Structure formats: C-alpha cells, structure tokens
Amino acid sequence: MDKALLIQLGGSVLAVALLVAVAAWLGAARPTPPLDAEAARALLAEEFPDQTPNAVWIAADGAGLIARARDEALVIWRRGDSYVAREAPWSAIAAVRPSKGRLPLRLGDGRPVFAVIDDVWPPKELA
C-alpha cells in the first residue's frame, strides 16, 4: 500500500466513526416519565379531541392507559420516547383476559401490553 491509499483509508475510517457517533448522540431516547392522572388527561385531549372519556384507567407501570368513551376504547401506550394512540371497540378490549399481570392487546398495527394488578380486568372504574 502506498501512502496516499493509507491516508484515504484513515480519513474514511475517521469519517464513518464521526457519523456513527453523531447518529448515536442524536438517536438517544429521552426518558418518558410514567403517566399520572394529569398527564393522562392531557394526552387524551391531544390525541382524541372529539372524544369525551367516561372513565380512564392507567396501567400499573404508568406506561399506558385505556379510557372508555361510550362503546369505544381509547388506548394510549408508550412506544420509544413518545406515545401511540388507537381506538377500538370497547367490547373487544373488555373481552381480553390478563395473564401473569399482563394485558396483551391486538390493535391492528400495534400490540401493546399493559401491566395490571392481580389480573383483574376490566377494572371497576371502566366497567
């Protein structure tokens, strides 16, 4: 190998390392705090402005919520450093049975899993 090829190879390695470092720095997810009642209300108002939920249930780990608006279930769960929101028929959500403290849902393009206490579903605030 001649000197020019080594300089070019070293520059390429340095450029790739710099790009990887910048991508890692920019892609670092910021921590998302667990949901509380106030944050849940704000998320529901933002994601479902035309819906008025009758009751709201927040998962035991604070990573999501299920709200009931008449015969519709409004489902929000944490995905990465943000939240995903979907609507589903309440009957489909109420029919799911928890197992080992987890409530797995199938919502078309998403499969959130909610933490429940004592495998009780649906909770009395949503019934």
N, C-alpha and C positions, 0 to 999 in steps of 0.2 A: 504494500500500500504506500502510496506517496503522500506527501504532507498535505496537499490540497484535499484529498479524499478524507483524511483524518479530521481536518478542520470542518469540513462539511458534515461529516458524521457526528462530531461533537456538537455542532450547532443544532443539528436536527434533534439529537437526544435532549439537549437543553430546552429547545422549543416545546417538544412534546411534554417534558416534565413540567414546564411552566403552565401549559394548557390543562394538564391533569390537576395541578394544584389549584388553578382558578376555578375549574369545574367543581372540584370537591368543596372549595370555600363557598361558592355560590349555591351549591345544592344542599348545604347543611340545613336540615329541617329545624325550624324553631319549635320549642316545646309548646304544646297546646294544653292549657290547664283543663282540669276536669270541669264538666258542666255543673253549674248550680242553677237555682230557680231563675235568677235574673238573666243569666247568660242564655238559658233555655228560652225564655220569653223573647229575648232579642233575636235569637236565631230563627224562631218560628215566625216572628213578624217580618224578618228579612226574606226568608225562603218561601213562606206561604202568606203573602199579604192579603189574599182574598179569603182566607180561611180563619175561622174563629174556633180554636180548640175548646172543647168542654172540659177536658182533663189532660194533664201532662204527667208522664212517668219518666223519670231519669234513671238510667241504668246504674246499678250498684257501683260500678267503677267510674261513672261520670263520663264515659266515652260515647254516649249517645242518648237519644230519647225517643219515646213514642208518644204521640199525642193523638187524642181521639176527637174528631170533628164530625159529629153525627155518625154516618156509616162509613167514614173514611178514616184511615190511619195515616198520620203524618209522621214519617220516620226520618230521623237525622242521626248520622253516625260519623265518627271521626275517621278520616282517611288521610294518612300522611300528616301534614300540618294544617289541614283545613277540615271542613265538614261536607258531607254529601247528603242531599235531601231527596226523598222519594215519597210518593203517595201510593197507597194500596188499600184495597177493601178491608174494612175492619174485621169482617168475618174470617178472612184468610189469616190475619195476624193473630186473632183470638184463638184460632184453632191450633196454632203451633204449640207443641209441648216442650218445655225445657228439660234438659238433661245435664246432670252434674254441674248445676249452677250456670248453665249457658243456654241462651235462647237463640238458636240459629234461624235466620230468616232468609227467604229467597225472594228477591225483588227484581226480577228481570235481569238487569245488568249488574246487580250488586248482591253480595251475600254477607251482610253484617251479622255479627254475633254479639249479643248483649249479655251482660252479667246480671243474673237475677239472684235474689236471696231466697234460700230454702226451696228452690224450684217451684215457686208459686207464680202461676200465670193464668189469666191476666190478673194484675194486682187490683185491689178493691177500688183504687182511685180511677181506674179506667173502665171498670165493669158497668 
